[in-house]
Amino acid sequence: MRKFECNEAEVKELIDRIVRRTMNIDFTWNWSCGVAFYGISKAWEATGNQEYIDFLVNWVDEYLELGLPPMMVNACAMGHTMITLHEATGDKKYLDLALMKAEYLRKEAIRFGEGVFQHTVSSENDFPEQAWADTLFMAAYFLLRLGFKLDNKEYIEDALNQFYWHEEYLQDSKNNLFYHAWDNVRKDHLSGIYWGRANAWAAYTMAQAYKMLNPFMPMWMQIGGALGDQLSALVRLQTPNGLWRTVLNDETSYEETSASAGIAAAMSINGHPLHQNFMANAYAGILANIDEDGSVRNVSAGTAVMYSADDYKVISKKRVQGWGQGLTLAYLVALLQNRKIVSKI
């Protein structure tokens, strides 16, 4: 087994290239922006490059003058950036924005069952009693981060409740992959697809959450077990190019970069010694999809819960997407922040 070691200078150059391309995308205040700017925020954490923070401050402040859109679960992804901006600048207005989103989740977001967030992409009742893996990143992980930042036990407990029930609803107990969604009215997984990016949302957020918890918290073992089993399944579905497919278990489905980046980031954070070869292959595969100008290619467009596997397979992967930029940045930062883990046999 070869030992996987990334070149720090190369990774930092890639990060800068992707950040600068991302800065030239005209986002709106929504989940695409939330994931992209999360990536830039992580890039600042890893590199300390003040230009990254200055860009985010200017963008957010300009948008605040225009007015924010109605609240929804998906747009709570922007809360991640607010946490980082408060940490970087000390300006309370960014913390207030994060708190506004957290209080929306706590008091206004639509829920079902045992307090589970219903996935919403607007201010309406978009998908009645549906849980999507996407919500783990957009809302649960954000609420957990803010809870730990403020030592707010209610936020932490609510976030962990989301992780518990999303795992219960979405992780297949036989193969340990995550379904895209659960419909609590129909009591099924709709089309029952193991969508690549859904598994990335789950794996990445569980890997980060597991690091934040301690062994005396009951959910530490729960999340660690779910993540370990999921990654064991995912490494066996990695393609010869080091990537993962948009429908994970369908060899006729295209390789998709955002899912691959999220999964590879989780592997790097988790750092299983027997996953060294898979990490090395993922690095080569993801780098092959980064253009000279920092565009991350072969990223599937925004994807609802489709009717069939064939519908997932024809989702366009032509354009540069915020979530592709952001998840790739999150992956590259994970390499830098977990070097001692991923280099250990």
FENPE-V96518 format. One record per pair of residues at least 12 apart in sequence whose ideal C-beta (glycine too) atoms are under 8 Angstrom apart, sorted by the first residue. I is the first residue (numbers start at 0). GAP is how many residues later the second one is. Records with the same first field share a line. If there is no record, write none. Layout:
BEGIN
I: GAP + GAP
END
This chain:
BEGIN
0: 273 + 275 + 276 + 344
1: 274 + 275 + 278
2: 273 + 340 + 342
3: 272 + 273 + 275 + 276 + 279 + 338 + 339
4: 334 + 337 + 338
5: 277 + 329 + 330 + 333 + 336
7: 328 + 331
10: 321 + 324 + 325
11: 34 + 35 + 324
13: 273 + 276 + 318
14: 28 + 31 + 32 + 314 + 317 + 318
15: 27 + 31 + 33
16: 273 + 275 + 276 + 277
17: 21 + 25 + 272 + 276 + 278 + 307 + 310 + 311 + 314
18: 20 + 21 + 24 + 30 + 33 + 275 + 310
19: 274
20: 272 + 273 + 274 + 299 + 304
21: 14 + 17 + 18 + 272 + 300 + 303 + 304 + 307
22: 17 + 32
24: 295 + 297 + 300
26: 295
27: 41
28: 34 + 39 + 40 + 46 + 49
29: 39 + 44 + 45 + 47 + 48
30: 43 + 44 + 46 + 90 + 103 + 107 + 292
31: 270 + 289 + 290 + 291
32: 44 + 45 + 289
33: 40 + 41 + 42 + 43 + 44 + 45 + 46 + 47 + 104 + 292
34: 42 + 102 + 287 + 288 + 290 + 291 + 292
35: 286 + 287 + 289 + 290
36: 19 + 22 + 41 + 43 + 44 + 289
37: 39 + 42 + 43 + 288 + 292
38: 286 + 287 + 288 + 289 + 290 + 291 + 294
39: 12 + 15 + 16 + 41 + 286 + 289
40: 15 + 39 + 40 + 42 + 43 + 44
41: 287 + 288 + 291
42: 286 + 289 + 290
43: 12 + 40 + 44
44: 39 + 288 + 292
45: 287 + 290 + 291
52: 31 + 32 + 35 + 36
55: 25 + 28 + 29
56: 28 + 32
59: 21 + 22 + 25 + 34
63: 29
69: 52 + 53
70: 30 + 33 + 37 + 38 + 52
71: 48 + 49 + 50 + 51
72: 32 + 36 + 44 + 45 + 46 + 47 + 48 + 62 + 65 + 66
73: 45 + 46 + 47 + 60 + 64
74: 26 + 63
75: 25 + 28 + 29 + 62 + 63 + 66
76: 60 + 61 + 62 + 65
77: 19 + 23
78: 18 + 19 + 22 + 23 + 63 + 67
79: 61 + 62 + 65
81: 12 + 13 + 15 + 16 + 19
82: 12 + 15 + 59 + 62 + 63 + 66
85: 12
86: 62
97: 44 + 48
98: 47
100: 41
101: 40 + 41 + 44 + 53
104: 12 + 34 + 38 + 53
105: 48 + 49 + 52
108: 30
109: 15
111: 17 + 19 + 72
112: 16 + 52 + 71
113: 47 + 51
114: 43 + 46 + 50
115: 15 + 45 + 46 + 49 + 50 + 53 + 68
116: 14 + 18 + 22 + 23 + 45
117: 12 + 13
118: 12 + 13 + 15 + 16 + 62
126: 54 + 178
127: 57
128: 54 + 55 + 56
129: 51 + 52 + 53 + 54 + 60 + 175
130: 34 + 35 + 38 + 39 + 50 + 51 + 53
131: 48 + 49 + 66 + 173
132: 33 + 37 + 45 + 46 + 47 + 48 + 62 + 65 + 66 + 68 + 69
133: 64 + 67
134: 27 + 31
135: 26 + 27 + 30 + 65 + 66 + 69 + 70
136: 64 + 67 + 68
138: 23
139: 19 + 22 + 23 + 26 + 65
140: 18 + 64 + 67 + 68
142: 12 + 13 + 15 + 16 + 19
143: 12 + 15 + 16 + 19 + 65 + 68
144: 67
146: 12
147: 64
158: 50
159: 49 + 57 + 59
162: 42 + 43 + 46 + 56 + 59 + 60
163: 55 + 58
165: 36
166: 35 + 55 + 56 + 59
168: 13 + 15
169: 12 + 19 + 28 + 32
170: 31 + 55 + 58 + 59
171: 22
174: 19 + 58 + 74
175: 50 + 53 + 54 + 56 + 57
176: 17 + 22 + 53 + 56 + 57 + 71 + 72
177: 16 + 20 + 21 + 24 + 52
178: 13 + 14 + 15 + 16 + 19
179: 13 + 14 + 15 + 18 + 125
180: 17 + 124
189: 115
190: 114 + 115 + 116 + 117 + 118 + 120
192: 54 + 112 + 113 + 115 + 116 + 119
193: 53 + 54 + 55
194: 51 + 52 + 53 + 64 + 108 + 117
195: 48 + 49 + 50 + 51 + 52 + 60 + 63 + 64 + 67 + 104
196: 49 + 59 + 61 + 62 + 65 + 103 + 106 + 126
198: 31 + 35 + 45 + 49 + 60 + 63 + 64
199: 58 + 59 + 60 + 61 + 62 + 63 + 66 + 127
200: 61
201: 28
202: 24 + 27 + 28 + 31 + 59 + 60 + 62 + 63 + 64
203: 58 + 59 + 61 + 62 + 65 + 123 + 126
205: 17 + 20 + 21 + 24 + 60
206: 20 + 58 + 59 + 62 + 63
207: 61
208: 14
209: 13 + 14 + 17 + 60
210: 58
226: 39 + 43
227: 42 + 44
230: 32 + 35 + 36 + 39 + 41 + 44
233: 14 + 29 + 33
234: 32 + 40 + 43
236: 12
237: 40 + 43 + 44
238: 16 + 46
240: 14 + 40 + 44 + 47
241: 18 + 36 + 38 + 39 + 40 + 41 + 42 + 43 + 44
242: 12 + 13 + 14 + 17 + 39 + 42 + 43 + 46
243: 12 + 15 + 16 + 19
244: 14
245: 13 + 54 + 66 + 67 + 69 + 71
246: 62 + 65 + 66
249: 59 + 63
251: 61
252: 56 + 59 + 60
253: 44 + 59 + 63
254: 30 + 43
255: 42 + 43 + 44 + 61
256: 29 + 32 + 39 + 40 + 41 + 42 + 67 + 71
257: 38 + 41 + 42 + 63 + 65 + 66 + 69 + 70
258: 41
259: 22 + 25 + 26
260: 25 + 35 + 63 + 66 + 67 + 69 + 70
261: 65 + 68 + 69
262: 19
263: 15 + 18 + 19 + 22 + 67 + 70
264: 62 + 65 + 66 + 69
266: 12 + 15
267: 63 + 66 + 67 + 70 + 73 + 74
268: 65 + 68 + 69 + 72
269: 71
270: 67 + 70 + 71 + 73
272: 71 + 72
275: 66 + 69
278: 63
282: 52
285: 42 + 45
289: 38
293: 31
294: 25
295: 24 + 25 + 28 + 29 + 32
296: 20 + 23 + 27
297: 19
298: 18 + 20 + 21 + 22 + 24 + 25
299: 15 + 16 + 17 + 21
300: 14 + 15 + 16 + 18 + 20
301: 19
302: 12
END
